[in-house]
Amino acid sequence: MIKESRHEFGFEEARMSGGPVFETGVKESKNNKAIRRIAEPLMKKHWHDKVENLHRIYRVAEYLLHRQRRAK
């Protein structure tokens, strides 16, 4: 039985567990997942088994994510 909720996803879990600590962890996790999703196609094209390229790709992915969230 699924209960309808007026709150955003994860609200009950945040309220019942660690509160702000849990919420911060969820935000960080979502941010890292978004960066990985942006970096994946870049990795396929530009990685060439070099750690320097890996770090560059993740920096570019972070920049692209930040740029996507800017106010237009």
N, C-alpha and C positions, 0 to 999 in steps of 0.2 A: 504494500500500500504506500503510494508516494504522496507526500504532503506538500501542498502548494506553499510557497514561501514568498513573502514580499521583499525579502532581503536578497542581496547579491550572493553569488555562489561562494561558499566557504564561510559565510557569516556565522552560522551555528558552530562550526568547528572552531573558529577563532574565539568565539565567546566561551565555549566550554573548555578550551585548552589554554595554552599559554598567553592568550591575549595579544598584546603588541609584539611579543617575540615571535609568536606563530605567524602573525600577519606580515611581519618583516620577512620571515623566511619564505612565505608564499610569494611575496612580491619579487624577492631575489630569484627564486626558482623560475618564475614566469619570465623574468628578464633574461636569465641565462638561456632558457629554452628558445626564446625569440631570437637571441643572438646566434645560437646554434642553427636554427632554421634558415637564417639569412646566410650564414657561413657555409652551409652544406654545398650549394652549387658552386660557390667560389673555390671550395676545397677540391672538388672534382676537376676543375679546370686548371688551377694554379698551384697546387700543393707541391708536387714533384718530390715528395719524401724529404723535405727540408724543414727543420724546426723554425728557422727564420721566417719562412713563408707562412707557416702556421700562425705565428704570432701576428704577422702583418694582416693576414686574412681576418683574424678575430678582431683586430683594431678597426679594420674597415667595416666589419659587420656591426660593431658597436656604434660607429659613426653613422652608418646607414639607419640603424634603429633609432638613434637620437634624432636624426633628420626627419624620419617618418613621423615622429611624435611632435614636431614643431607646430606651432600655430601658423596657419597660412594667412 
